[in-house]
């Protein structure tokens, strides 16, 4: 059974750990995440971007796949199915399809329009028992065509959004989607502390979790980060393992071209990546905390 992300993030904030949000792109990714979470007894958030939802056939397809797989795998850990960087209409579509959590990314709107649309979604989500994430301050890099420069959020704008009744907040603190450049200055903990002071105990979200040094991840968690998004690192691990399989000629041996064999090394690499992240985030064994 899918659950809203709110409860697991409140527990994470109180317990000084973070729940991993991992983006699914197909069946193999979904299975790898669910099996790893169950093995490690860790709560998990399955993220779906607007583009990935379309790629997988649509949001109803995604819900059916995730729910069916959880039943067949006998998944017992808390799992949230979460729209990542959703448009207003995308949020409505995912709510209708059966997602348990959505993120409205209104960071590219004026703060006034961001507030207006977020206010409407708060009402809809809470009536249906779905958790809502909102964003202030564009996250750097590119996410489904939306490009941000990694600006830092205005703490007062964060408070205005938080006061609407959202469940958790993504505040830009210099983080970037994709690979981090060599000259990246690091996270702005000054901004994070200022945001936390304004929004109180609300769980905070760190996007662009790939490539942030471990010490900065741990410090961010100590300052209120309860959800950390990881996508690029899993993509790189999957691509690297698949490339190795092909370069070794494995796809030409016997029935090595069978997708079940062809994709297996990549899925295993994703599992290893998730284990590393869950250990760093401190959420292993916290499924029933």
N, C-alpha and C positions, 0 to 999 in steps of 0.2 A: 504494500500500500504506500502510495506517495504521501509525503507529509510536507507542510509548509516549512520553509527554511528558518523561520523566525525562532522557534523554540531551540533548535540546535545551535543557533548563533548566540542566543542569550546565554545558554549553558557554556558555550565556548568563551564568551567574554568574561563570564564569572570565573571560569576555570583557567583563564590565561593561556588558552590555546586557540588555534584557528581551524576552521573546517575547510577542506579543500574543495574548490569548485573546478571541475574538469570538463572541458567541452567535448561533447560527443560529435562524431562526424559520420558514423555508420554503425552497423551491428557489432563489428569487431571491437570498436572503441567502447561501446556501451557495455559489452560483456566483460572486457578487461577491467573496466572501472568497477563494475558491480562485484566481480569475483574478488578483486583486491580488497575492496572495502569490507566484504564479508570475512575474508581471511584475516584481516587485521582488526576486525570488530570496530570499525571506524565509521562515523556518519559521513555522508558524501552528498555533494550537490552536483547533479548532472546539468551542465550548461548547454544551451542550444542557441546559437546566434541566428539572426534572421536568415542569413545566407545558408547556413547548415540545415536549417529547417526546410528550406525550399529544396536543397540538394537531396535530402532524404525523402522527398515526396510530399512534404507538408506536415503541419503540426499534429494532425490527427494520426498520421502514420507514426510519428515519433512517440506519441503517447501510447499507442497500441503496442509498439515494439518494446518500450521500457516496461510497461505494466506486465506484458506477457512474459518477458524475460525474467522479471523479478519473481513471478509466480513459478516458472519452471526451474529457476535456480534456487528457489526457496530462500530468497533474500530476507534476512531478519533485521539488518541494520537500518537506521533511518535514511531514507533517500528522498531528496527534493529534486523535482524536475523544474528547471529554472530558465526562463527566457533571458538571454544575455544581450544587452544593448538593444532593447526592443524599441520600435516606434510606438506611438500611441495606438495605432491600428493593430500593430503586431501584438501588443499586450492584450487587446480585446480578443484577438483571434486565439491566442494561447489560453486565455481564461476559458473561452468557449470550448476549446479542444480538450481541456482537462489537466493543464499544467498546475503544479501546486505552488508555484512561485514565479514572479515576473520582475524584470527590471525595465523601468522606463528611463531611457536615456534622453533627457531633455536638455542636455548640457549645451547643445548648439543653438538653442532658443535663447531669447532674452530671459532674464530671471523672472520677469512678470509672466511670460507665457509658460515657462517651465513650472512655475508655481500653479498656474491655472490648470494645466493638464494633469499635473501630479495630484492636485486636490481631487479631481474627478476620479482618477484611478484609485486613490485611497478608499473612497466610498465604495466603488465597485468591488475591489479586492476584499475588503473587510466584510462586506455582505456575504461573500462566497467563501470566506475562510482561507484566502490565498495571501501569501506574504508579498510585499512590494519593496523593491529596491529602487532608489533614485540616485541620480548623479549630479554633482556640482563640480565644475572645473573639468574641462575636457582631458581625457587620458591621452597621453602621447601615442604616436605611431598610427597605424591604420587598422580599423576593425570594420570589415564589410563596407569598405569605401568611405567610411567616416574617418577623416584624418585630423588628429589633434597634436598639438606641440608640447604636451606634457605640462600645461600650466598648473599653478597651484590654486586651489579653490579659495574663495572668500569665506572665512569662517562665519560671517554674518549671514551670507546667503545660505550656507549650510544649515544654520539654525532656522532660517525661514522655511526651508524645505522640510527639515526634521519636525518642526512644529505642526506640520500638516497631518502627522500621524503615520508616516511611512515606518517600515519595520527595520530597515538597515540602510546605511548611506555609503555611497562610493564618492569619496572626495579626492579630487586630483591633488597629489602631493609630489609631483614631478615624475610619476611612474609612466611607463611607456609600454604599448602593445608591441609584441614582436621582439627582435633582438635589440639589446641595448648597445648604443654606440660606445666606442672607447672613451669618449670625452664626456660621458654622462656624469653629472655632478652628484648623483645619489638622491635618495629620498629626502624630502624636506620635513624633518621631524618637528621643526618649529611650527610649520603649518599644521601638521597632524595634532600636536599638542593644543594648538589654538582651536582647532575644530572640535576636539574632544571636550575642551572647556565649555564650548558653546552648546554642544548637543548632549552633554551629560553621559548617561549610560547606554545610549543607543549603539548597537554593534556597528562597526565600521568595516568597509570593504576595501581591499587592495587589489586593483586590477593590474595586469601585466606582471604576474608573479615569476615569469621566466627570466632568469639571469640576475635577479636581485641577490646580492651577497647574503649568506646565511645570517650574519650578525645583524644586518639591517632588517631582515625578516623577523628575527626574534625581538628586536627592539620595537618594531612596529606592532607586534602582538602585545607587547607589554604596555603599549600606549592605546590599546583599544581595538586593534584590527582583529576581527573575528572570522573573516572570510577572505580567502586568498584565491584568485583566479589563475589557473594555469592552462595554457593551450599550446603555445608555440613550442615549449619544451617537449611535449608529447609528440607533436608533429615532427620535430627534428629527430627524436628517438625512433619513431616509426619509419621515417624516410631512410635513416641511416641503416637500420636493420634490414630493410627491404633491399636497399642498394647492395649491401654485403651479400645477401642471398643470391641476387642476380649476378653480381660480379664473380661469385664463386661457381657460377654455372649450375646452381642447384635446380633452377627452373627447367633445365634441360635433362635432368636425371630422372628416369622413370616417369612418374606422374607429378613431377615437381611443379608443373604448370597449374595444377589444381589450385583454385583460389584458397581452399582450406589450408593447403600447405604453403602456398605463396605468401599469404598474409600472416601466417603464424609467428614468424620471427618478429615482425613489427608489433604484433599484439603483446608478445612477451616483453619487448622493450618498453612498451607503454606501462605494463604492470610494474616493471622495475623502477620506472620514473615516478609512478604514483607512490610506491612504497617509500622512496627517498623523500618525496614531498610530505607525505603524511607523518613521517618520522620528524622532519624538520618543523612541521606545523604543530606537533604535539598532540595530534588527535587520535593516535592509535589507542585502541582499548576504550575509547570514550563513547561508543555507540549507545551504551545503556547508562551513561553517567547521569 
